[in-house]
Every structure is written in C-alpha cells, then in structure tokens.
Amino acid sequence: MFGIFIQHHVSKPNPPKKLLCNEGNLLSQIDGKGTVYTRVGGLSCNYDKGTLIISDKSNRVALNIE
C-alpha cells in the first residue's frame, strides 16, 4: 500500500512554477534546488508586445505576462 501511495505522488503532474520562451522553445521551471528548466516537447513560442504566445501544430494560446 505504501508503494502505491508513493508512486501516485511521484507520478502526479505538477504545474510549472514559471514558463519562459527561449529561441522559440517553451521552457518550464521544475521543482528542485536552484533554477532548473526543461523543454516542453511539441510546443513552440514567441513574445508579442509582452504577451507569450504558445503554439502547437494546430492551436495557439496567448498568455499576458506583464
């Protein structure tokens, strides 16, 4: 039972602390000591007038990050 509890908490997705766009790659800050980012696969991004625009092959989402 303890193993199932641990597996559930380890495999649970955590929302990113911060999103960054670097050279068209969407990066997500992950938990841990220090500042560590991982690339979000399948998505691209850019900035337009203070708005982060995230795109995949068929959809676009805009986030106001000012």
PDBQT receptor file of N, H, CA, C and O in Angstrom, charges set to zero:
ATOM      1  N   MET A   1       0.826  -1.191   0.000  1.00  0.00    +0.000 N 
ATOM      2  CA  MET A   1       0.000   0.000   0.000  1.00  0.00    +0.000 C 
ATOM      3  C   MET A   1       0.871   1.256   0.000  1.00  0.00    +0.000 C 
ATOM      4  O   MET A   1       0.563   2.228  -0.689  1.00  0.00    +0.000 OA
ATOM      5  N   PHE A   2       1.950   1.234   0.767  1.00  0.00    +0.000 N 
ATOM      6  H   PHE A   2       2.200   0.445   1.327  1.00  0.00    +0.000 HD
ATOM      7  CA  PHE A   2       2.842   2.391   0.834  1.00  0.00    +0.000 C 
ATOM      8  C   PHE A   2       3.462   2.685  -0.537  1.00  0.00    +0.000 C 
ATOM      9  O   PHE A   2       3.590   3.844  -0.931  1.00  0.00    +0.000 OA
ATOM     10  N   GLY A   3       3.845   1.624  -1.257  1.00  0.00    +0.000 N 
ATOM     11  H   GLY A   3       3.740   0.682  -0.936  1.00  0.00    +0.000 HD
ATOM     12  CA  GLY A   3       4.432   1.792  -2.590  1.00  0.00    +0.000 C 
ATOM     13  C   GLY A   3       3.467   2.442  -3.559  1.00  0.00    +0.000 C 
ATOM     14  O   GLY A   3       3.875   3.265  -4.378  1.00  0.00    +0.000 OA
ATOM     15  N   ILE A   4       2.185   2.087  -3.480  1.00  0.00    +0.000 N 
ATOM     16  H   ILE A   4       1.854   1.418  -2.814  1.00  0.00    +0.000 HD
ATOM     17  CA  ILE A   4       1.166   2.694  -4.341  1.00  0.00    +0.000 C 
ATOM     18  C   ILE A   4       1.019   4.170  -4.004  1.00  0.00    +0.000 C 
ATOM     19  O   ILE A   4       0.898   4.999  -4.905  1.00  0.00    +0.000 OA
ATOM     20  N   PHE A   5       1.027   4.507  -2.719  1.00  0.00    +0.000 N 
ATOM     21  H   PHE A   5       1.125   3.833  -1.987  1.00  0.00    +0.000 HD
ATOM     22  CA  PHE A   5       0.916   5.904  -2.295  1.00  0.00    +0.000 C 
ATOM     23  C   PHE A   5       2.088   6.721  -2.839  1.00  0.00    +0.000 C 
ATOM     24  O   PHE A   5       1.884   7.809  -3.379  1.00  0.00    +0.000 OA
ATOM     25  N   ILE A   6       3.310   6.207  -2.701  1.00  0.00    +0.000 N 
ATOM     26  H   ILE A   6       3.475   5.324  -2.263  1.00  0.00    +0.000 HD
ATOM     27  CA  ILE A   6       4.497   6.913  -3.190  1.00  0.00    +0.000 C 
ATOM     28  C   ILE A   6       4.449   7.044  -4.707  1.00  0.00    +0.000 C 
ATOM     29  O   ILE A   6       4.736   8.115  -5.242  1.00  0.00    +0.000 OA
ATOM     30  N   GLN A   7       4.092   5.974  -5.406  1.00  0.00    +0.000 N 
ATOM     31  H   GLN A   7       3.859   5.104  -4.971  1.00  0.00    +0.000 HD
ATOM     32  CA  GLN A   7       4.026   6.018  -6.868  1.00  0.00    +0.000 C 
ATOM     33  C   GLN A   7       3.012   7.063  -7.332  1.00  0.00    +0.000 C 
ATOM     34  O   GLN A   7       3.258   7.766  -8.312  1.00  0.00    +0.000 OA
ATOM     35  N   HIS A   8       1.876   7.172  -6.642  1.00  0.00    +0.000 N 
ATOM     36  H   HIS A   8       1.676   6.601  -5.846  1.00  0.00    +0.000 HD
ATOM     37  CA  HIS A   8       0.851   8.153  -7.002  1.00  0.00    +0.000 C 
ATOM     38  C   HIS A   8       1.404   9.566  -6.885  1.00  0.00    +0.000 C 
ATOM     39  O   HIS A   8       1.200  10.380  -7.786  1.00  0.00    +0.000 OA
ATOM     40  N   HIS A   9       2.097   9.873  -5.799  1.00  0.00    +0.000 N 
ATOM     41  H   HIS A   9       2.263   9.212  -5.067  1.00  0.00    +0.000 HD
ATOM     42  CA  HIS A   9       2.610  11.228  -5.595  1.00  0.00    +0.000 C 
ATOM     43  C   HIS A   9       3.796  11.545  -6.501  1.00  0.00    +0.000 C 
ATOM     44  O   HIS A   9       3.987  12.701  -6.878  1.00  0.00    +0.000 OA
ATOM     45  N   VAL A  10       4.587  10.553  -6.851  1.00  0.00    +0.000 N 
ATOM     46  H   VAL A  10       4.433   9.614  -6.544  1.00  0.00    +0.000 HD
ATOM     47  CA  VAL A  10       5.722  10.782  -7.744  1.00  0.00    +0.000 C 
ATOM     48  C   VAL A  10       5.248  10.991  -9.173  1.00  0.00    +0.000 C 
ATOM     49  O   VAL A  10       5.810  11.817  -9.893  1.00  0.00    +0.000 OA
ATOM     50  N   SER A  11       4.223  10.258  -9.598  1.00  0.00    +0.000 N 
ATOM     51  H   SER A  11       3.767   9.588  -9.014  1.00  0.00    +0.000 HD
ATOM     52  CA  SER A  11       3.770  10.343 -10.982  1.00  0.00    +0.000 C 
ATOM     53  C   SER A  11       2.756  11.453 -11.220  1.00  0.00    +0.000 C 
ATOM     54  O   SER A  11       2.386  11.710 -12.366  1.00  0.00    +0.000 OA
ATOM     55  N   LYS A  12       2.297  12.119 -10.156  1.00  0.00    +0.000 N 
ATOM     56  H   LYS A  12       2.597  11.910  -9.225  1.00  0.00    +0.000 HD
ATOM     57  CA  LYS A  12       1.336  13.205 -10.297  1.00  0.00    +0.000 C 
ATOM     58  C   LYS A  12       1.983  14.378 -11.020  1.00  0.00    +0.000 C 
ATOM     59  O   LYS A  12       3.063  14.819 -10.627  1.00  0.00    +0.000 OA
ATOM     60  N   PRO A  13       1.335  14.899 -12.086  1.00  0.00    +0.000 N 
ATOM     61  CA  PRO A  13       1.939  16.055 -12.760  1.00  0.00    +0.000 C 
ATOM     62  C   PRO A  13       1.876  17.298 -11.885  1.00  0.00    +0.000 C 
ATOM     63  O   PRO A  13       0.868  17.553 -11.226  1.00  0.00    +0.000 OA
ATOM     64  N   ASN A  14       2.942  18.060 -11.882  1.00  0.00    +0.000 N 
ATOM     65  H   ASN A  14       3.761  17.853 -12.418  1.00  0.00    +0.000 HD
ATOM     66  CA  ASN A  14       2.995  19.307 -11.127  1.00  0.00    +0.000 C 
ATOM     67  C   ASN A  14       2.924  20.471 -12.099  1.00  0.00    +0.000 C 
ATOM     68  O   ASN A  14       3.588  20.456 -13.136  1.00  0.00    +0.000 OA
ATOM     69  N   PRO A  15       2.127  21.476 -11.777  1.00  0.00    +0.000 N 
ATOM     70  CA  PRO A  15       2.095  22.642 -12.665  1.00  0.00    +0.000 C 
ATOM     71  C   PRO A  15       3.440  23.360 -12.626  1.00  0.00    +0.000 C 
ATOM     72  O   PRO A  15       4.098  23.388 -11.586  1.00  0.00    +0.000 OA
ATOM     73  N   PRO A  16       3.847  23.934 -13.741  1.00  0.00    +0.000 N 
ATOM     74  CA  PRO A  16       5.141  24.624 -13.747  1.00  0.00    +0.000 C 
ATOM     75  C   PRO A  16       5.114  25.865 -12.881  1.00  0.00    +0.000 C 
ATOM     76  O   PRO A  16       4.080  26.520 -12.753  1.00  0.00    +0.000 OA
ATOM     77  N   LYS A  17       6.255  26.191 -12.284  1.00  0.00    +0.000 N 
ATOM     78  H   LYS A  17       7.096  25.659 -12.388  1.00  0.00    +0.000 HD
ATOM     79  CA  LYS A  17       6.364  27.413 -11.490  1.00  0.00    +0.000 C 
ATOM     80  C   LYS A  17       6.426  28.630 -12.407  1.00  0.00    +0.000 C 
ATOM     81  O   LYS A  17       5.896  29.693 -12.084  1.00  0.00    +0.000 OA
ATOM     82  N   LYS A  18       7.081  28.458 -13.556  1.00  0.00    +0.000 N 
ATOM     83  H   LYS A  18       7.511  27.594 -13.818  1.00  0.00    +0.000 HD
ATOM     84  CA  LYS A  18       7.297  29.580 -14.458  1.00  0.00    +0.000 C 
ATOM     85  C   LYS A  18       7.489  29.046 -15.871  1.00  0.00    +0.000 C 
ATOM     86  O   LYS A  18       8.073  27.979 -16.062  1.00  0.00    +0.000 OA
ATOM     87  N   LEU A  19       6.996  29.791 -16.866  1.00  0.00    +0.000 N 
ATOM     88  H   LEU A  19       6.521  30.658 -16.711  1.00  0.00    +0.000 HD
ATOM     89  CA  LEU A  19       7.210  29.454 -18.268  1.00  0.00    +0.000 C 
ATOM     90  C   LEU A  19       8.088  30.522 -18.903  1.00  0.00    +0.000 C 
ATOM     91  O   LEU A  19       7.913  31.713 -18.645  1.00  0.00    +0.000 OA
ATOM     92  N   LEU A  20       9.030  30.092 -19.734  1.00  0.00    +0.000 N 
ATOM     93  H   LEU A  20       9.171  29.125 -19.944  1.00  0.00    +0.000 HD
ATOM     94  CA  LEU A  20       9.899  31.003 -20.468  1.00  0.00    +0.000 C 
ATOM     95  C   LEU A  20       9.938  30.597 -21.927  1.00  0.00    +0.000 C 
ATOM     96  O   LEU A  20       9.774  29.424 -22.264  1.00  0.00    +0.000 OA
ATOM     97  N   CYS A  21      10.155  31.571 -22.785  1.00  0.00    +0.000 N 
ATOM     98  H   CYS A  21      10.288  32.523 -22.511  1.00  0.00    +0.000 HD
ATOM     99  CA  CYS A  21      10.357  31.298 -24.201  1.00  0.00    +0.000 C 
ATOM    100  C   CYS A  21      11.795  31.657 -24.533  1.00  0.00    +0.000 C 
ATOM    101  O   CYS A  21      12.213  32.800 -24.346  1.00  0.00    +0.000 OA
ATOM    102  N   ASN A  22      12.554  30.687 -25.025  1.00  0.00    +0.000 N 
ATOM    103  H   ASN A  22      12.215  29.759 -25.177  1.00  0.00    +0.000 HD
ATOM    104  CA  ASN A  22      13.950  30.911 -25.375  1.00  0.00    +0.000 C 
ATOM    105  C   ASN A  22      14.197  30.383 -26.780  1.00  0.00    +0.000 C 
ATOM    106  O   ASN A  22      14.163  29.174 -27.009  1.00  0.00    +0.000 OA
ATOM    107  N   GLU A  23      14.444  31.288 -27.720  1.00  0.00    +0.000 N 
ATOM    108  H   GLU A  23      14.472  32.271 -27.534  1.00  0.00    +0.000 HD
ATOM    109  CA  GLU A  23      14.715  30.934 -29.113  1.00  0.00    +0.000 C 
ATOM    110  C   GLU A  23      13.632  30.035 -29.694  1.00  0.00    +0.000 C 
ATOM    111  O   GLU A  23      13.935  29.082 -30.413  1.00  0.00    +0.000 OA
ATOM    112  N   GLY A  24      12.371  30.331 -29.386  1.00  0.00    +0.000 N 
ATOM    113  H   GLY A  24      12.125  31.105 -28.802  1.00  0.00    +0.000 HD
ATOM    114  CA  GLY A  24      11.247  29.570 -29.924  1.00  0.00    +0.000 C 
ATOM    115  C   GLY A  24      10.907  28.306 -29.167  1.00  0.00    +0.000 C 
ATOM    116  O   GLY A  24       9.937  27.629 -29.508  1.00  0.00    +0.000 OA
ATOM    117  N   ASN A  25      11.687  27.967 -28.142  1.00  0.00    +0.000 N 
ATOM    118  H   ASN A  25      12.475  28.517 -27.866  1.00  0.00    +0.000 HD
ATOM    119  CA  ASN A  25      11.431  26.775 -27.329  1.00  0.00    +0.000 C 
ATOM    120  C   ASN A  25      10.742  27.173 -26.037  1.00  0.00    +0.000 C 
ATOM    121  O   ASN A  25      11.193  28.087 -25.346  1.00  0.00    +0.000 OA
ATOM    122  N   LEU A  26       9.648  26.490 -25.704  1.00  0.00    +0.000 N 
ATOM    123  H   LEU A  26       9.282  25.748 -26.265  1.00  0.00    +0.000 HD
ATOM    124  CA  LEU A  26       8.949  26.738 -24.449  1.00  0.00    +0.000 C 
ATOM    125  C   LEU A  26       9.645  25.961 -23.343  1.00  0.00    +0.000 C 
ATOM    126  O   LEU A  26       9.808  24.744 -23.436  1.00  0.00    +0.000 OA
ATOM    127  N   LEU A  27      10.056  26.671 -22.291  1.00  0.00    +0.000 N 
ATOM    128  H   LEU A  27       9.923  27.660 -22.215  1.00  0.00    +0.000 HD
ATOM    129  CA  LEU A  27      10.745  26.067 -21.156  1.00  0.00    +0.000 C 
ATOM    130  C   LEU A  27       9.883  26.189 -19.914  1.00  0.00    +0.000 C 
ATOM    131  O   LEU A  27       9.242  27.217 -19.697  1.00  0.00    +0.000 OA
ATOM    132  N   SER A  28       9.864  25.144 -19.100  1.00  0.00    +0.000 N 
ATOM    133  H   SER A  28      10.385  24.309 -19.276  1.00  0.00    +0.000 HD
ATOM    134  CA  SER A  28       9.071  25.099 -17.881  1.00  0.00    +0.000 C 
ATOM    135  C   SER A  28      10.004  24.921 -16.689  1.00  0.00    +0.000 C 
ATOM    136  O   SER A  28      10.829  24.008 -16.672  1.00  0.00    +0.000 OA
ATOM    137  N   GLN A  29       9.872  25.808 -15.676  1.00  0.00    +0.000 N 
ATOM    138  H   GLN A  29       9.201  26.550 -15.689  1.00  0.00    +0.000 HD
ATOM    139  CA  GLN A  29      10.689  25.666 -14.469  1.00  0.00    +0.000 C 
ATOM    140  C   GLN A  29      10.151  24.499 -13.663  1.00  0.00    +0.000 C 
ATOM    141  O   GLN A  29       8.945  24.388 -13.446  1.00  0.00    +0.000 OA
ATOM    142  N   ILE A  30      11.052  23.625 -13.217  1.00  0.00    +0.000 N 
ATOM    143  H   ILE A  30      12.032  23.715 -13.393  1.00  0.00    +0.000 HD
ATOM    144  CA  ILE A  30      10.648  22.450 -12.458  1.00  0.00    +0.000 C 
ATOM    145  C   ILE A  30      11.119  22.576 -11.020  1.00  0.00    +0.000 C 
ATOM    146  O   ILE A  30      12.013  23.361 -10.705  1.00  0.00    +0.000 OA
ATOM    147  N   ASP A  31      10.492  21.778 -10.149  1.00  0.00    +0.000 N 
ATOM    148  H   ASP A  31       9.765  21.140 -10.405  1.00  0.00    +0.000 HD
ATOM    149  CA  ASP A  31      10.878  21.780  -8.741  1.00  0.00    +0.000 C 
ATOM    150  C   ASP A  31      12.286  21.230  -8.584  1.00  0.00    +0.000 C 
ATOM    151  O   ASP A  31      12.744  20.399  -9.367  1.00  0.00    +0.000 OA
ATOM    152  N   GLY A  32      12.935  21.704  -7.579  1.00  0.00    +0.000 N 
ATOM    153  H   GLY A  32      12.563  22.379  -6.943  1.00  0.00    +0.000 HD
ATOM    154  CA  GLY A  32      14.283  21.245  -7.286  1.00  0.00    +0.000 C 
ATOM    155  C   GLY A  32      15.085  22.378  -6.704  1.00  0.00    +0.000 C 
ATOM    156  O   GLY A  32      14.608  23.509  -6.605  1.00  0.00    +0.000 OA
ATOM    157  N   LYS A  33      16.287  22.076  -6.326  1.00  0.00    +0.000 N 
ATOM    158  H   LYS A  33      16.674  21.157  -6.407  1.00  0.00    +0.000 HD
ATOM    159  CA  LYS A  33      17.159  23.114  -5.783  1.00  0.00    +0.000 C 
ATOM    160  C   LYS A  33      17.746  23.906  -6.940  1.00  0.00    +0.000 C 
ATOM    161  O   LYS A  33      18.205  23.334  -7.928  1.00  0.00    +0.000 OA
ATOM    162  N   GLY A  34      17.729  25.198  -6.813  1.00  0.00    +0.000 N 
ATOM    163  H   GLY A  34      17.356  25.664  -6.010  1.00  0.00    +0.000 HD
ATOM    164  CA  GLY A  34      18.224  26.052  -7.883  1.00  0.00    +0.000 C 
ATOM    165  C   GLY A  34      17.147  26.279  -8.931  1.00  0.00    +0.000 C 
ATOM    166  O   GLY A  34      15.983  25.921  -8.745  1.00  0.00    +0.000 OA
ATOM    167  N   THR A  35      17.559  26.875 -10.026  1.00  0.00    +0.000 N 
ATOM    168  H   THR A  35      18.504  27.166 -10.178  1.00  0.00    +0.000 HD
ATOM    169  CA  THR A  35      16.636  27.155 -11.114  1.00  0.00    +0.000 C 
ATOM    170  C   THR A  35      16.907  26.173 -12.235  1.00  0.00    +0.000 C 
ATOM    171  O   THR A  35      17.941  26.248 -12.900  1.00  0.00    +0.000 OA
ATOM    172  N   VAL A  36      15.973  25.245 -12.447  1.00  0.00    +0.000 N 
ATOM    173  H   VAL A  36      15.133  25.184 -11.907  1.00  0.00    +0.000 HD
ATOM    174  CA  VAL A  36      16.119  24.219 -13.470  1.00  0.00    +0.000 C 
ATOM    175  C   VAL A  36      14.915  24.296 -14.395  1.00  0.00    +0.000 C 
ATOM    176  O   VAL A  36      13.771  24.330 -13.943  1.00  0.00    +0.000 OA
ATOM    177  N   TYR A  37      15.188  24.323 -15.702  1.00  0.00    +0.000 N 
ATOM    178  H   TYR A  37      16.117  24.295 -16.069  1.00  0.00    +0.000 HD
ATOM    179  CA  TYR A  37      14.124  24.368 -16.693  1.00  0.00    +0.000 C 
ATOM    180  C   TYR A  37      14.209  23.141 -17.582  1.00  0.00    +0.000 C 
ATOM    181  O   TYR A  37      15.292  22.601 -17.808  1.00  0.00    +0.000 OA
ATOM    182  N   THR A  38      13.066  22.703 -18.082  1.00  0.00    +0.000 N 
ATOM    183  H   THR A  38      12.186  23.142 -17.898  1.00  0.00    +0.000 HD
ATOM    184  CA  THR A  38      13.017  21.618 -19.043  1.00  0.00    +0.000 C 
ATOM    185  C   THR A  38      12.213  22.079 -20.247  1.00  0.00    +0.000 C 
ATOM    186  O   THR A  38      11.273  22.862 -20.108  1.00  0.00    +0.000 OA
ATOM    187  N   ARG A  39      12.579  21.596 -21.425  1.00  0.00    +0.000 N 
ATOM    188  H   ARG A  39      13.342  20.960 -21.538  1.00  0.00    +0.000 HD
ATOM    189  CA  ARG A  39      11.884  21.973 -22.652  1.00  0.00    +0.000 C 
ATOM    190  C   ARG A  39      10.559  21.227 -22.727  1.00  0.00    +0.000 C 
ATOM    191  O   ARG A  39      10.495  20.027 -22.460  1.00  0.00    +0.000 OA
ATOM    192  N   VAL A  40       9.499  21.951 -23.094  1.00  0.00    +0.000 N 
ATOM    193  H   VAL A  40       9.551  22.926 -23.310  1.00  0.00    +0.000 HD
ATOM    194  CA  VAL A  40       8.184  21.348 -23.270  1.00  0.00    +0.000 C 
ATOM    195  C   VAL A  40       8.101  20.875 -24.714  1.00  0.00    +0.000 C 
ATOM    196  O   VAL A  40       8.111  21.687 -25.639  1.00  0.00    +0.000 OA
ATOM    197  N   GLY A  41       8.020  19.562 -24.909  1.00  0.00    +0.000 N 
ATOM    198  H   GLY A  41       8.012  18.902 -24.157  1.00  0.00    +0.000 HD
ATOM    199  CA  GLY A  41       8.020  18.996 -26.251  1.00  0.00    +0.000 C 
ATOM    200  C   GLY A  41       6.739  19.283 -27.021  1.00  0.00    +0.000 C 
ATOM    201  O   GLY A  41       5.654  19.345 -26.443  1.00  0.00    +0.000 OA
ATOM    202  N   GLY A  42       6.876  19.457 -28.325  1.00  0.00    +0.000 N 
ATOM    203  H   GLY A  42       7.758  19.407 -28.795  1.00  0.00    +0.000 HD
ATOM    204  CA  GLY A  42       5.726  19.631 -29.201  1.00  0.00    +0.000 C 
ATOM    205  C   GLY A  42       5.135  21.027 -29.230  1.00  0.00    +0.000 C 
ATOM    206  O   GLY A  42       4.151  21.268 -29.930  1.00  0.00    +0.000 OA
ATOM    207  N   LEU A  43       5.724  21.959 -28.476  1.00  0.00    +0.000 N 
ATOM    208  H   LEU A  43       6.523  21.764 -27.908  1.00  0.00    +0.000 HD
ATOM    209  CA  LEU A  43       5.208  23.323 -28.438  1.00  0.00    +0.000 C 
ATOM    210  C   LEU A  43       6.307  24.308 -28.816  1.00  0.00    +0.000 C 
ATOM    211  O   LEU A  43       7.482  24.102 -28.514  1.00  0.00    +0.000 OA
ATOM    212  N   SER A  44       5.897  25.381 -29.482  1.00  0.00    +0.000 N 
ATOM    213  H   SER A  44       4.942  25.548 -29.727  1.00  0.00    +0.000 HD
ATOM    214  CA  SER A  44       6.815  26.477 -29.772  1.00  0.00    +0.000 C 
ATOM    215  C   SER A  44       6.229  27.745 -29.173  1.00  0.00    +0.000 C 
ATOM    216  O   SER A  44       5.074  27.754 -28.746  1.00  0.00    +0.000 OA
ATOM    217  N   CYS A  45       7.009  28.806 -29.139  1.00  0.00    +0.000 N 
ATOM    218  H   CYS A  45       7.947  28.798 -29.486  1.00  0.00    +0.000 HD
ATOM    219  CA  CYS A  45       6.528  30.028 -28.506  1.00  0.00    +0.000 C 
ATOM    220  C   CYS A  45       7.230  31.242 -29.088  1.00  0.00    +0.000 C 
ATOM    221  O   CYS A  45       8.258  31.129 -29.756  1.00  0.00    +0.000 OA
ATOM    222  N   ASN A  46       6.656  32.399 -28.821  1.00  0.00    +0.000 N 
ATOM    223  H   ASN A  46       5.821  32.491 -28.279  1.00  0.00    +0.000 HD
ATOM    224  CA  ASN A  46       7.286  33.683 -29.102  1.00  0.00    +0.000 C 
ATOM    225  C   ASN A  46       6.597  34.736 -28.261  1.00  0.00    +0.000 C 
ATOM    226  O   ASN A  46       5.552  34.479 -27.663  1.00  0.00    +0.000 OA
ATOM    227  N   TYR A  47       7.183  35.922 -28.214  1.00  0.00    +0.000 N 
ATOM    228  H   TYR A  47       8.032  36.130 -28.700  1.00  0.00    +0.000 HD
ATOM    229  CA  TYR A  47       6.609  37.051 -27.487  1.00  0.00    +0.000 C 
ATOM    230  C   TYR A  47       6.108  38.070 -28.491  1.00  0.00    +0.000 C 
ATOM    231  O   TYR A  47       6.731  38.289 -29.529  1.00  0.00    +0.000 OA
ATOM    232  N   ASP A  48       4.979  38.691 -28.180  1.00  0.00    +0.000 N 
ATOM    233  H   ASP A  48       4.473  38.512 -27.337  1.00  0.00    +0.000 HD
ATOM    234  CA  ASP A  48       4.463  39.784 -28.993  1.00  0.00    +0.000 C 
ATOM    235  C   ASP A  48       3.890  40.841 -28.065  1.00  0.00    +0.000 C 
ATOM    236  O   ASP A  48       2.822  40.643 -27.486  1.00  0.00    +0.000 OA
ATOM    237  N   LYS A  49       4.589  41.963 -27.917  1.00  0.00    +0.000 N 
ATOM    238  H   LYS A  49       5.456  42.123 -28.387  1.00  0.00    +0.000 HD
ATOM    239  CA  LYS A  49       4.141  43.086 -27.087  1.00  0.00    +0.000 C 
ATOM    240  C   LYS A  49       3.821  42.660 -25.652  1.00  0.00    +0.000 C 
ATOM    241  O   LYS A  49       2.770  43.020 -25.121  1.00  0.00    +0.000 OA
ATOM    242  N   GLY A  50       4.714  41.899 -25.026  1.00  0.00    +0.000 N 
ATOM    243  H   GLY A  50       5.567  41.606 -25.458  1.00  0.00    +0.000 HD
ATOM    244  CA  GLY A  50       4.530  41.477 -23.643  1.00  0.00    +0.000 C 
ATOM    245  C   GLY A  50       3.609  40.289 -23.453  1.00  0.00    +0.000 C 
ATOM    246  O   GLY A  50       3.301  39.922 -22.319  1.00  0.00    +0.000 OA
ATOM    247  N   THR A  51       3.165  39.681 -24.545  1.00  0.00    +0.000 N 
ATOM    248  H   THR A  51       3.415  39.979 -25.466  1.00  0.00    +0.000 HD
ATOM    249  CA  THR A  51       2.284  38.521 -24.468  1.00  0.00    +0.000 C 
ATOM    250  C   THR A  51       3.048  37.291 -24.941  1.00  0.00    +0.000 C 
ATOM    251  O   THR A  51       3.656  37.305 -26.011  1.00  0.00    +0.000 OA
ATOM    252  N   LEU A  52       3.017  36.227 -24.142  1.00  0.00    +0.000 N 
ATOM    253  H   LEU A  52       2.523  36.215 -23.272  1.00  0.00    +0.000 HD
ATOM    254  CA  LEU A  52       3.638  34.964 -24.513  1.00  0.00    +0.000 C 
ATOM    255  C   LEU A  52       2.649  34.190 -25.364  1.00  0.00    +0.000 C 
ATOM    256  O   LEU A  52       1.529  33.925 -24.926  1.00  0.00    +0.000 OA
ATOM    257  N   ILE A  53       3.046  33.824 -26.574  1.00  0.00    +0.000 N 
ATOM    258  H   ILE A  53       3.956  34.039 -26.930  1.00  0.00    +0.000 HD
ATOM    259  CA  ILE A  53       2.182  33.069 -27.480  1.00  0.00    +0.000 C 
ATOM    260  C   ILE A  53       2.756  31.669 -27.609  1.00  0.00    +0.000 C 
ATOM    261  O   ILE A  53       3.895  31.487 -28.042  1.00  0.00    +0.000 OA
ATOM    262  N   ILE A  54       1.949  30.674 -27.226  1.00  0.00    +0.000 N 
ATOM    263  H   ILE A  54       1.024  30.822 -26.874  1.00  0.00    +0.000 HD
ATOM    264  CA  ILE A  54       2.351  29.270 -27.258  1.00  0.00    +0.000 C 
ATOM    265  C   ILE A  54       1.583  28.592 -28.380  1.00  0.00    +0.000 C 
ATOM    266  O   ILE A  54       0.367  28.750 -28.489  1.00  0.00    +0.000 OA
ATOM    267  N   SER A  55       2.290  27.838 -29.212  1.00  0.00    +0.000 N 
ATOM    268  H   SER A  55       3.277  27.710 -29.123  1.00  0.00    +0.000 HD
ATOM    269  CA  SER A  55       1.666  27.200 -30.371  1.00  0.00    +0.000 C 
ATOM    270  C   SER A  55       2.038  25.726 -30.439  1.00  0.00    +0.000 C 
ATOM    271  O   SER A  55       3.139  25.327 -30.057  1.00  0.00    +0.000 OA
ATOM    272  N   ASP A  56       1.088  24.915 -30.938  1.00  0.00    +0.000 N 
ATOM    273  H   ASP A  56       0.194  25.239 -31.248  1.00  0.00    +0.000 HD
ATOM    274  CA  ASP A  56       1.425  23.568 -31.366  1.00  0.00    +0.000 C 
ATOM    275  C   ASP A  56       1.108  23.519 -32.854  1.00  0.00    +0.000 C 
ATOM    276  O   ASP A  56       1.009  24.574 -33.481  1.00  0.00    +0.000 OA
ATOM    277  N   LYS A  57       0.949  22.362 -33.433  1.00  0.00    +0.000 N 
ATOM    278  H   LYS A  57       1.030  21.505 -32.923  1.00  0.00    +0.000 HD
ATOM    279  CA  LYS A  57       0.729  22.268 -34.875  1.00  0.00    +0.000 C 
ATOM    280  C   LYS A  57      -0.563  22.929 -35.329  1.00  0.00    +0.000 C 
ATOM    281  O   LYS A  57      -0.630  23.423 -36.455  1.00  0.00    +0.000 OA
ATOM    282  N   SER A  58      -1.600  22.952 -34.478  1.00  0.00    +0.000 N 
ATOM    283  H   SER A  58      -1.545  22.550 -33.564  1.00  0.00    +0.000 HD
ATOM    284  CA  SER A  58      -2.890  23.470 -34.943  1.00  0.00    +0.000 C 
ATOM    285  C   SER A  58      -3.526  24.513 -34.041  1.00  0.00    +0.000 C 
ATOM    286  O   SER A  58      -4.550  25.085 -34.416  1.00  0.00    +0.000 OA
ATOM    287  N   ASN A  59      -2.971  24.785 -32.879  1.00  0.00    +0.000 N 
ATOM    288  H   ASN A  59      -2.139  24.321 -32.574  1.00  0.00    +0.000 HD
ATOM    289  CA  ASN A  59      -3.595  25.716 -31.933  1.00  0.00    +0.000 C 
ATOM    290  C   ASN A  59      -2.599  26.761 -31.455  1.00  0.00    +0.000 C 
ATOM    291  O   ASN A  59      -1.389  26.534 -31.431  1.00  0.00    +0.000 OA
ATOM    292  N   ARG A  60      -3.153  27.933 -31.068  1.00  0.00    +0.000 N 
ATOM    293  H   ARG A  60      -4.136  28.117 -31.088  1.00  0.00    +0.000 HD
ATOM    294  CA  ARG A  60      -2.345  28.998 -30.472  1.00  0.00    +0.000 C 
ATOM    295  C   ARG A  60      -3.036  29.480 -29.214  1.00  0.00    +0.000 C 
ATOM    296  O   ARG A  60      -4.258  29.626 -29.186  1.00  0.00    +0.000 OA
ATOM    297  N   VAL A  61      -2.255  29.727 -28.173  1.00  0.00    +0.000 N 
ATOM    298  H   VAL A  61      -1.262  29.608 -28.196  1.00  0.00    +0.000 HD
ATOM    299  CA  VAL A  61      -2.770  30.261 -26.913  1.00  0.00    +0.000 C 
ATOM    300  C   VAL A  61      -1.901  31.453 -26.550  1.00  0.00    +0.000 C 
ATOM    301  O   VAL A  61      -0.676  31.381 -26.647  1.00  0.00    +0.000 OA
ATOM    302  N   ALA A  62      -2.528  32.556 -26.131  1.00  0.00    +0.000 N 
ATOM    303  H   ALA A  62      -3.523  32.615 -26.052  1.00  0.00    +0.000 HD
ATOM    304  CA  ALA A  62      -1.784  33.749 -25.732  1.00  0.00    +0.000 C 
ATOM    305  C   ALA A  62      -1.937  33.965 -24.237  1.00  0.00    +0.000 C 
ATOM    306  O   ALA A  62      -3.047  33.893 -23.708  1.00  0.00    +0.000 OA
ATOM    307  N   LEU A  63      -0.828  34.231 -23.548  1.00  0.00    +0.000 N 
ATOM    308  H   LEU A  63       0.074  34.290 -23.977  1.00  0.00    +0.000 HD
ATOM    309  CA  LEU A  63      -0.818  34.496 -22.115  1.00  0.00    +0.000 C 
ATOM    310  C   LEU A  63      -0.231  35.876 -21.884  1.00  0.00    +0.000 C 
ATOM    311  O   LEU A  63       0.876  36.164 -22.339  1.00  0.00    +0.000 OA
ATOM    312  N   ASN A  64      -0.957  36.727 -21.186  1.00  0.00    +0.000 N 
ATOM    313  H   ASN A  64      -1.856  36.493 -20.817  1.00  0.00    +0.000 HD
ATOM    314  CA  ASN A  64      -0.449  38.051 -20.852  1.00  0.00    +0.000 C 
ATOM    315  C   ASN A  64       0.453  37.912 -19.637  1.00  0.00    +0.000 C 
ATOM    316  O   ASN A  64      -0.010  37.521 -18.566  1.00  0.00    +0.000 OA
ATOM    317  N   ILE A  65       1.729  38.224 -19.788  1.00  0.00    +0.000 N 
ATOM    318  H   ILE A  65       2.105  38.541 -20.659  1.00  0.00    +0.000 HD
ATOM    319  CA  ILE A  65       2.693  38.005 -18.709  1.00  0.00    +0.000 C 
ATOM    320  C   ILE A  65       3.277  39.296 -18.176  1.00  0.00    +0.000 C 
ATOM    321  O   ILE A  65       4.312  39.261 -17.511  1.00  0.00    +0.000 OA
ATOM    322  N   GLU A  66       2.667  40.414 -18.436  1.00  0.00    +0.000 N 
ATOM    323  H   GLU A  66       1.826  40.443 -18.977  1.00  0.00    +0.000 HD
ATOM    324  CA  GLU A  66       3.195  41.699 -17.972  1.00  0.00    +0.000 C 
ATOM    325  C   GLU A  66       3.166  41.785 -16.478  1.00  0.00    +0.000 C 
ATOM    326  O   GLU A  66       3.574  42.798 -15.910  1.00  0.00    +0.000 OA
TER     327      GLU A  66
